Amino acid sequence: VQLQASGGGLVQPGGSLRLSCTVSGVTLSSYYGTIGWFRQAPGTEREWLSCISAVDSSTYYADSVKGRFTISRDNAKNTVYLQMNGLKPEDTAVYYCAAIEETPDGVEFADEGEYDYWGQGTQVTVSS
């Protein structure tokens, strides 16, 4: 499984960005797994944000982003998205997508150690 994160950039506070995680090596529609998003700001630990089951599209969110971020998937494009609205300067970080070969109810999906595959990060900077 390979993952490619993209879509980062510079955005003003209150703005929006949509990150993409393109998955290759497996077909998302038949993948028995979970795709998650994490972020890491300088000097901090990697933070879990959200994940989506590739089996039933159930979604999960960290409290820090619930109501502002939305995870979704497009099977035709083999891509998982993270729509980020109402961005704040504290959202500035490198954002990563990752995959677990298990459904969310079978793992501690907020634990980065559970993830089997990682994409490279994409930088998101929220600044005026």
Buried (B, 14 or more C-beta within 10 A) or exposed (E): BEBBBBBBEEBEEEBEBEBBBBBEEBEBEEBEBBBBBBBBBEEEEBBBBBBBBBBEEEBBBBEEBEEBBBBEBEBEEBBBBBBBBEBEEEBBBBBBBBBBBBBBEEBEBBEBEBBEBBBEBBEBBBEE
